[in-house]
Amino acid sequence: MINELELQEYYDLAQKIAEAIEAVLNLDVTMMNENMDRIAGTGIYKKELNNKIAKNSAFESCLLSDESFVIINHCKNESIYNRCTNRIHCQELAKICVPIKCKEKKIGVLGVIAFNDEQKHRIQSNRDIYLNYLEKMASLLGGKYDQYQMDLSKKRYAQRMNGILNTINSGVILYTDSGEVLYTNNALEGIFAEVGIENIDDFVSEIRKHKKLQELLESGQCIRPCEIAIDILGIKYTLLVTITYLNMDNNSKEIMLTIQNIDYFKKQVMQSIEKNHIRLKFDNILGISKEFLEVKRLAEKAALSESNILIQGESGTGKELFARAIHNSSDRRDFAFVPINCGAIPYDLFESEFFGYEKGAFTGAYANKIGKFEVADKGTVFLDEIGDIPYDLQVKLLRILQEKEVCRIGSNVVKKVDVKIIAASNKDLLKRVKEGLFREDLYYRLNVIPIMVPPLVKRHEDILYIANHFIKYYSKLLNKDIRGLTQEAINLMMEYHWPGNVREMQNLIEYACNFETGSLISSQVIEKRLEPKNEGFTKRFDGESLSSSLGIVEKEIIIRCINKYSYSNTKDQMISCVCKELDISRATLYRKIKEYNICLNHENYLNHETIDKKDTKRQK
């Protein structure tokens, strides 16, 4: 349906036609629409525009009857108009009313009026001529109304299509068959901004001429989305392009390109994956001791800051839990949290993992790869085991922290990234700085807000609190009725030194819940899994030969190291970490595992019994 505002152009034309009729006939002219609103007028009627025509008037009768009226006698004396609401004040002496129709639909009335005897006489004398002339003008108005309707319909359709094209995330370019640009949508500008293209007009023209695209057009390929890498003005761009051929009525062809920034698409997917982690909060981190609660309060304040954070503490104390809680309590909570285990990345892959690379940058680079820092844009990067980054690569990390910029391997395009940095280490980084293993400038850049997570052995209040939490959790998970620990087990746990901290306790309680048959976990179940203290260390070897004793110690060290890395790594990563810490090759480690009968399985990589001294003697 067409509203009055959209018809204003038609009403303006109607007014011009009314003025032209007045100039020809020297009679006042007026027009109304189907709602009896006066839309045009001359003389006294010009002041009455937009007002209603009188009810029961000759104009209303003309509209309703769809017939032309020629009234010569004074309107007051015409009996059919006795009910006209303007009858008493009417000054009209004669008039001609002609209906205006558009495709048989009545859309208004055109009329001329006499206000003196001379005008009345002319209407009477030229009745047929005037009537014929006004009917032609009414026909002209009806045709113009139909044209305006079609133009408005096309305009609405164009607006509707433009609105649809501007709501989609893909860029759209419409070309003629000869390459002339007909249309671009709003999303195209955003996509070009993402890949760093500034001169959009030049790019739109250049991409149409590009050799790769020409080949696709000539072969009729790329009907489905396909990735094309193009080099324009010396810069490489990777886009996802779909070509649609539009056959026009005049037998010409138009070509529509739908363009997506494939890197941005991949980045969105990767960020979505990273955002789907559990929304861990500070309340989810277990601990009631005074020392631990103070650390949580400090971390909660750090979450409100954009400064870099360095979390230090022994392995298994929950450094990553703190990092996630900080992220989820910050203004960046709705963006990606990207953890990077610096100790598990091979030396040769550090740069490609951090910064990403372009297709063809090196052998094996078959597609673009987005670096971790790009994925974390507007979010948080968690650099776990930061102390394991090779010294010569630390300067590149320092540059990211200072400039907030990354450049992929094989690219000369520098991209700004907005990330918050949280680093963690179980090593004394300041000591490593003094040893020349860690850059001093990087240390101070990271250590803006230091957070030291205390080991479990220094949090005596937390030991039973955390143990009972895990008992409740695993008892329910394993469908057991275990309600706590015996007093002997409590004493054992309180005296234990917990080298693996909370991670070791979680593993211990899960093991105990699997094998305990009573309602309370006994000391006999858990003592098998507790690492012996150093006290009385040598007494264990009374009566043993030196080689046998060394074998026992060596086996214990290997088992302890495997336990240390088996709970949060894949098997391959665990083997790498063990070899690195013990400073032995993989071949040596596998030989020792076979020699000491240490079993690795697919679940937790380790299944061993208490060391059998006699077996060790026999092996030696």
C-alpha positions in Angstrom: 0.0 0.0 0.0 1.3 3.5 -1.0 1.2 6.1 1.8 0.6 9.8 1.4 4.2 10.7 1.8 5.3 8.5 -1.1 2.6 10.1 -3.3 3.8 13.7 -2.7 5.6 13.7 -6.0 2.3 12.7 -7.8 0.5 15.4 -5.8 3.0 18.0 -7.0 2.4 16.9 -10.6 -1.4 17.2 -10.0 -1.0 20.8 -8.8 1.0 21.7 -11.9 -1.7 20.1 -14.2 -4.4 22.1 -12.3 -2.5 25.3 -12.9 -2.1 24.5 -16.5 -5.9 23.8 -16.9 -6.6 27.1 -15.2 -4.4 28.9 -17.6 -6.2 27.3 -20.6 -9.8 27.6 -19.4 -9.6 30.6 -17.1 -11.6 28.7 -14.5 -10.7 27.6 -11.0 -9.6 24.0 -10.8 -9.5 21.5 -7.9 -8.8 17.8 -7.4 -9.4 15.3 -4.7 -8.2 11.7 -4.0 -10.2 8.6 -3.2 -10.3 9.7 0.5 -11.9 13.1 -0.5 -8.7 15.0 0.5 -8.1 18.1 -1.7 -4.7 17.3 -3.4 -4.6 20.2 -5.9 -6.3 23.6 -6.4 -6.1 27.1 -7.9 -7.7 30.3 -6.9 -9.6 30.0 -3.6 -9.0 26.3 -3.5 -5.3 26.6 -3.2 -5.7 27.6 0.4 -7.8 24.5 1.0 -5.2 22.0 0.1 -5.2 18.8 2.3 -8.6 19.7 3.6 -11.6 17.4 3.1 -14.1 18.0 0.3 -17.7 18.5 1.6 -19.8 15.4 2.1 -22.7 14.7 -0.3 -21.2 17.1 -2.8 -21.0 16.8 -6.6 -17.4 15.6 -6.2 -18.5 12.7 -3.9 -21.3 11.8 -6.3 -18.9 11.7 -9.2 -16.5 9.5 -7.2 -19.2 7.1 -6.1 -21.0 6.9 -9.5 -17.9 6.8 -11.6 -19.7 9.2 -14.0 -18.8 12.8 -15.2 -21.1 15.6 -14.0 -21.8 18.9 -15.7 -23.9 21.2 -13.5 -25.1 24.4 -15.1 -27.8 25.5 -12.6 -26.8 27.0 -9.3 -25.7 24.1 -7.0 -28.2 25.3 -4.3 -31.1 24.7 -6.6 -30.0 21.1 -7.6 -32.2 18.8 -5.5 -29.6 16.0 -5.5 -27.2 18.3 -3.5 -29.7 19.4 -0.9 -27.7 17.4 1.7 -24.3 18.8 0.8 -22.6 20.0 4.0 -21.4 23.2 2.3 -24.7 24.0 0.6 -25.5 27.1 2.6 -22.2 28.8 2.1 -21.5 27.5 -1.4 -20.7 30.3 -4.0 -20.3 27.9 -7.0 -22.6 28.7 -10.0 -21.6 25.8 -12.3 -19.0 23.0 -12.5 -17.7 20.0 -14.4 -16.6 17.0 -12.4 -14.6 14.1 -14.0 -13.5 10.9 -12.3 -9.8 10.0 -12.3 -9.2 6.3 -12.8 -6.1 4.0 -12.8 -6.8 0.6 -14.4 -10.5 0.9 -13.6 -9.8 1.9 -10.0 -11.3 5.2 -9.0 -8.5 7.3 -7.4 -10.0 10.8 -7.4 -12.0 13.6 -9.1 -10.9 16.5 -11.3 -13.2 19.5 -11.5 -13.5 23.1 -12.8 -15.8 25.7 -11.2 -17.5 28.9 -12.3 -18.0 31.7 -9.7 -19.6 34.4 -12.0 -22.1 34.5 -14.8 -19.4 34.9 -17.5 -17.6 31.7 -16.4 -20.9 29.9 -16.1 -21.9 31.0 -19.6 -18.6 29.7 -21.1 -19.1 26.3 -19.4 -22.6 26.2 -20.8 -21.5 27.2 -24.3 -18.4 24.9 -24.4 -19.8 22.0 -22.4 -18.7 19.1 -24.7 -15.3 20.7 -25.5 -14.5 21.3 -21.8 -15.7 17.9 -20.8 -13.6 16.2 -23.4 -10.6 18.2 -22.4 -11.0 17.4 -18.7 -11.5 13.7 -19.4 -8.2 13.6 -21.3 -6.5 15.4 -18.4 -8.0 12.9 -16.0 -6.7 10.1 -18.2 -3.3 11.7 -18.1 -3.4 11.9 -14.3 -4.5 8.2 -14.1 -1.6 7.2 -16.3 0.9 9.2 -14.2 -0.5 7.6 -11.1 0.0 4.1 -12.5 3.6 5.1 -13.5 4.3 6.4 -10.0 2.9 3.2 -8.5 5.3 1.1 -10.6 8.2 3.4 -9.8 7.5 3.3 -6.1 7.2 -0.5 -6.3 10.6 -0.8 -8.0 12.0 1.7 -5.5 10.7 -0.4 -2.6 12.0 -3.6 -4.2 15.4 -2.0 -4.6 15.4 -0.7 -1.1 14.3 -4.2 0.2 17.1 -5.9 -1.8 19.6 -3.4 -0.7 18.6 -3.8 2.9 18.9 -7.6 2.6 22.3 -7.4 0.9 23.6 -5.0 3.6 22.6 -7.3 6.4 24.6 -10.3 5.2 28.2 -10.6 6.4 29.6 -11.3 2.9 30.8 -8.6 0.6 28.8 -8.3 -2.7 30.1 -6.8 -6.0 27.9 -6.7 -9.1 29.7 -6.3 -12.4 28.5 -5.9 -16.0 29.8 -8.5 -18.4 32.4 -6.0 -19.5 33.6 -5.4 -16.0 31.9 -2.2 -15.0 31.0 -2.0 -11.3 27.2 -1.7 -10.8 26.8 -2.2 -7.1 28.7 -2.9 -3.8 27.2 -3.5 -0.4 28.2 -2.1 3.0 29.8 -5.4 4.2 32.4 -5.1 1.5 34.0 -2.1 3.2 34.2 -3.9 6.5 35.8 -7.0 4.9 38.4 -4.9 3.1 39.2 -3.1 6.4 39.8 -6.5 8.0 42.5 -7.4 5.5 44.0 -3.9 5.4 42.8 -2.7 2.0 42.4 1.1 2.0 41.6 2.0 -1.6 38.4 0.1 -2.2 37.6 1.4 -5.6 41.0 0.4 -7.0 40.7 -3.0 -5.4 37.2 -3.7 -6.8 38.4 -2.8 -10.3 41.6 -4.8 -10.0 40.1 -8.0 -8.6 37.7 -8.3 -11.6 40.8 -8.2 -13.9 42.8 -10.7 -11.8 44.1 -13.6 -13.8 42.9 -16.2 -11.3 39.4 -14.8 -11.3 39.4 -14.6 -15.1 40.3 -18.3 -15.3 37.4 -19.2 -13.0 35.0 -17.0 -15.0 36.0 -18.6 -18.3 35.8 -22.1 -16.9 32.4 -21.6 -15.2 33.9 -22.7 -11.9 33.6 -21.2 -8.4 29.8 -21.6 -8.4 30.4 -23.0 -4.9 32.6 -21.0 -2.5 36.3 -21.4 -3.3 39.4 -20.0 -1.8 41.5 -17.7 -4.0 44.9 -16.1 -3.1 45.5 -13.0 -5.1 48.4 -10.6 -5.2 47.4 -7.0 -5.8 49.8 -4.0 -5.6 52.4 -6.4 -4.1 50.3 -7.6 -1.2 48.8 -11.1 -0.9 45.1 -11.5 0.1 43.2 -14.7 0.6 39.5 -14.5 0.0 36.6 -16.9 -0.2 34.7 -16.1 -3.4 31.5 -17.3 -5.0 30.5 -16.4 -8.6 26.9 -16.1 -9.6 25.9 -15.4 -13.2 22.8 -13.3 -13.7 21.0 -13.5 -17.1 19.2 -10.2 -17.8 16.1 -9.6 -20.0 18.2 -7.9 -22.7 20.3 -11.1 -23.2 23.2 -9.5 -21.3 25.0 -11.1 -18.4 25.9 -9.6 -15.1 28.3 -11.2 -12.6 27.9 -11.1 -8.9 30.9 -11.9 -6.7 30.2 -12.8 -3.1 33.4 -12.3 -1.0 34.4 -13.4 2.5 37.6 -12.8 4.3 38.6 -16.4 4.9 41.1 -15.5 7.6 38.5 -13.6 9.5 36.0 -16.5 9.1 38.6 -19.0 10.5 39.4 -16.6 13.3 35.7 -16.3 14.3 35.4 -20.1 14.4 38.6 -20.5 16.5 37.5 -17.7 18.9 34.1 -19.4 19.2 35.8 -22.7 20.1 38.0 -20.9 22.7 35.0 -19.1 24.2 33.1 -22.4 24.8 35.1 -23.4 27.9 33.4 -23.6 31.3 33.0 -20.1 32.9 35.3 -20.8 35.8 35.1 -18.2 38.6 37.2 -17.5 41.7 34.6 -19.3 43.8 35.4 -22.5 41.8 39.0 -22.4 43.1 39.2 -24.5 46.2 40.9 -23.1 49.4 40.0 -21.6 52.8 43.4 -20.8 54.3 44.3 -17.2 55.0 47.3 -17.3 52.6 45.2 -18.7 49.8 42.3 -16.3 50.3 44.7 -13.4 50.1 46.0 -14.6 46.8 42.4 -14.8 45.5 41.7 -11.3 46.6 44.8 -10.0 44.8 43.8 -12.0 41.6 40.2 -10.5 41.7 41.8 -7.0 41.8 44.1 -7.9 38.9 41.1 -9.0 36.8 40.0 -5.4 36.7 43.3 -4.2 35.3 44.6 -4.3 31.7 48.2 -4.7 33.0 50.2 -7.9 32.4 50.0 -10.6 35.1 52.7 -13.1 36.1 51.4 -16.1 38.1 54.2 -18.2 39.8 53.9 -21.4 41.8 54.7 -25.0 41.9 53.3 -27.4 39.3 49.7 -28.5 40.3 48.8 -25.4 42.4 46.2 -24.2 39.9 47.9 -21.4 38.0 45.7 -21.9 34.9 42.6 -21.9 37.1 43.6 -18.5 38.4 44.3 -17.3 34.8 40.8 -18.5 33.6 39.1 -16.9 36.6 40.9 -13.6 36.0 39.8 -13.7 32.3 36.2 -14.5 33.2 36.0 -11.7 35.8 37.4 -9.1 33.4 35.8 -7.0 30.7 37.2 -9.4 28.1 35.1 -12.3 29.4 33.0 -12.5 26.2 36.0 -13.0 24.0 38.5 -15.8 23.6 40.8 -17.2 26.3 43.7 -18.7 24.5 46.1 -20.9 26.5 49.6 -21.6 25.1 51.7 -24.3 26.8 55.2 -22.9 26.0 56.9 -26.0 27.3 55.1 -28.3 24.8 55.8 -26.3 21.6 58.8 -27.5 19.6 61.4 -24.9 18.9 60.8 -24.7 15.2 57.1 -24.1 15.6 57.1 -21.3 18.1 56.8 -18.5 15.6 54.1 -20.2 13.5 52.1 -21.0 16.7 52.4 -17.4 18.0 52.1 -15.4 14.8 50.7 -17.7 12.2 51.8 -18.0 8.6 50.7 -17.3 5.0 50.0 -20.0 2.4 53.3 -20.9 0.7 55.5 -19.2 3.3 57.5 -22.5 3.6 57.4 -26.1 2.6 54.2 -27.7 4.0 52.3 -24.3 4.4 49.4 -25.4 2.2 46.9 -22.9 3.7 46.9 -19.8 5.8 47.3 -20.4 9.6 46.0 -17.8 12.1 48.4 -17.4 15.1 47.3 -17.6 18.7 47.6 -13.9 19.3 45.3 -13.1 16.4 42.7 -15.7 17.7 42.9 -14.0 21.1 42.2 -10.5 19.7 40.1 -8.6 22.3 40.6 -11.5 24.7 43.3 -13.0 26.8 46.5 -15.0 26.0 47.7 -17.3 28.8 51.4 -18.1 28.4 51.9 -21.2 30.5 55.4 -22.3 31.4 56.7 -19.0 30.1 60.2 -19.8 31.3 60.6 -22.5 28.7 60.5 -20.1 25.7 63.9 -20.2 23.9 66.0 -17.2 24.7 66.4 -16.0 21.1 62.6 -16.0 20.6 61.9 -14.0 23.8 62.7 -10.8 22.0 59.9 -11.4 19.5 57.4 -12.0 22.3 58.6 -8.8 23.9 57.9 -6.9 20.7 54.3 -8.2 20.7 53.8 -7.1 24.3 55.2 -3.6 23.6 53.7 -2.9 20.2 50.6 -5.0 20.3 51.3 -6.0 16.7 51.8 -9.3 14.8 53.1 -10.2 11.4 52.6 -13.7 10.0 55.5 -15.6 8.6 55.6 -15.0 4.8 53.6 -11.7 5.1 54.5 -8.1 5.2 51.1 -7.0 6.6 51.3 -5.9 10.3 48.1 -6.4 12.2 47.2 -4.8 15.5 46.0 -7.1 18.3 44.3 -6.1 21.5 45.1 -8.8 24.0 45.7 -9.1 27.8 48.7 -11.2 28.8 48.7 -13.6 31.7 51.9 -15.6 32.1 52.7 -18.5 34.5 55.7 -20.4 35.5 56.7 -23.0 38.0 60.3 -21.9 37.8 62.0 -19.0 39.6 62.1 -16.5 36.7 64.2 -14.0 38.5 66.8 -16.7 39.1 66.7 -17.6 35.4 67.3 -13.9 34.6 70.4 -13.9 36.7 71.6 -17.1 35.0 71.1 -15.5 31.6 68.3 -17.9 30.6 65.5 -15.3 30.6 65.5 -11.8 29.3 65.4 -9.1 32.1 63.3 -6.7 30.0 60.7 -9.5 29.2 60.6 -10.4 32.9 59.7 -6.9 34.0 57.3 -6.5 31.1 55.4 -9.6 32.3 55.8 -9.1 36.0 53.6 -6.0 36.3 51.2 -7.7 38.7 52.9 -10.6 40.4 50.7 -13.4 41.9 52.4 -16.2 43.9 50.3 -19.2 44.5 51.5 -21.0 47.7 52.1 -24.8 47.6 49.6 -27.1 49.3 52.1 -28.1 52.0 52.0 -24.5 53.3 48.2 -24.5 53.4 47.4 -27.0 56.1 43.8 -25.8 56.4 43.2 -26.5 52.8 44.4 -30.2 52.8 41.3 -31.8 54.4 38.9 -29.2 52.8 40.1 -30.0 49.3 40.3 -33.7 50.0 36.7 -33.8 51.2 35.6 -31.9 48.1 37.2 -34.5 45.8 35.8 -37.4 47.9 32.3 -36.0 47.5 32.8 -35.5 43.7 34.4 -38.8 42.9 32.1 -40.8 45.2 29.1 -39.4 43.2 30.8 -39.9 39.9 31.8 -43.5 40.6 28.5 -44.3 42.3 30.2 -45.1 45.6 29.1 -44.4 49.2 32.4 -42.9 50.6 31.9 -40.3 53.3 35.5 -39.3 54.2 38.8 -40.5 55.6 39.9 -42.6 58.5 41.9 -40.8 61.2 45.0 -42.7 60.1 44.5 -41.5 56.6 44.0 -38.0 57.8 47.2 -38.0 59.7 49.0 -39.5 56.7 47.7 -36.7 54.4 48.5 -33.9 56.9 52.1 -35.1 57.3 52.6 -35.6 53.5 54.7 -33.0 51.6 52.5 -32.9 48.5 55.1 -32.4 45.7 52.4 -32.5 43.1 50.1 -30.2 45.1 46.3 -30.1 44.3 46.7 -32.1 41.1 48.4 -34.9 42.9 45.7 -34.9 45.6 43.0 -35.0 43.0 44.7 -38.0 41.4 45.1 -39.7 44.8 41.5 -39.3 45.8 40.2 -40.5 42.5 42.5 -43.6 42.8 41.3 -44.2 46.4 37.6 -43.8 45.5 38.1 -46.5 42.8 39.6 -49.1 45.2 38.2 -48.3 48.6 35.6 -50.9 49.7 34.5 -49.3 52.9 32.7 -46.0 53.7 35.9 -44.3 54.7 39.2 -44.1 52.8 41.8 -46.0 54.8 45.5 -45.2 55.1 46.3 -48.6 53.5 44.7 -47.5 50.2 46.4 -44.1 49.9 49.9 -44.8 51.3 50.7 -46.8 48.2 50.4 -43.7 46.1 52.2 -41.3 48.3 55.8 -40.5 47.5 58.2 -41.3 50.3 59.8 -38.4 52.2 63.5 -37.9 52.3 63.8 -38.9 56.0 65.4 -42.3 56.4 66.1 -42.4 52.7 69.2 -44.5 53.0 67.6 -47.0 55.4 65.6 -48.5 52.5 68.8 -49.7 50.9 70.2 -51.6 53.9 71.7 -54.8 52.5 71.4 -53.7 48.9 74.4 -53.4 46.5 75.3 -50.0 45.1 74.0 -50.9 41.6 70.8 -52.3 43.0 70.2 -49.1 45.1 70.9 -46.9 42.1 68.4 -48.9 40.1 65.7 -48.4 42.7 66.4 -44.6 42.9 66.5 -44.3 39.1 63.2 -46.1 38.7 61.6 -43.9 41.4 62.8 -40.7 39.7 61.5 -41.8 36.3 58.1 -42.8 37.8 57.8 -39.6 39.8 58.6 -37.5 36.6 56.1 -39.5 34.5 53.5 -38.9 37.2 54.3 -35.2 37.2 53.5 -34.8 33.5 50.9 -37.5 32.9 47.8 -35.7 34.2 47.5 -32.8 31.8 49.4 -33.8 28.6 49.1 -36.2 25.7 51.4 -39.2 25.8 53.8 -37.6 23.3 53.9 -34.4 25.2 54.4 -36.2 28.5 57.4 -38.2 27.0 58.9 -34.9 25.7 58.6 -33.2 29.1 60.1 -36.2 31.0 63.1 -36.4 28.6 63.6 -32.6 28.9 63.6 -32.6 32.7 65.8 -35.7 33.1 68.0 -34.5 30.3 67.9 -37.9 28.5 66.9 -38.9 24.9 63.7 -40.7 24.1 65.6 -43.9 23.3 67.1 -43.8 26.7 63.8 -43.2 28.4 62.1 -46.1 26.5 65.0 -48.4 27.4 64.7 -47.5 31.1 60.9 -48.0 31.0 61.4 -51.5 29.6 64.3 -52.3 31.9 62.4 -51.4 35.1 59.1 -52.8 33.8 57.3 -49.4 34.0 54.0 -49.8 32.2 52.3 -46.9 30.2 48.7 -47.2 29.3 46.3 -45.1 27.3 44.5 -43.6 30.3 47.1 -42.1 32.6 50.2 -43.5 31.0 51.4 -45.2 34.2 50.5 -48.3 36.1 53.1 -49.4 38.6 53.4 -51.3 41.9 55.7 -50.6 44.8 59.2 -51.2 43.7 60.2 -54.8 44.1 63.8 -54.8 45.3 64.4 -58.4 44.3 63.2 -57.7 40.7 65.7 -54.9 40.6 68.5 -57.1 41.8 67.7 -59.7 39.1 67.7 -57.0 36.4 71.1 -55.8 37.5 
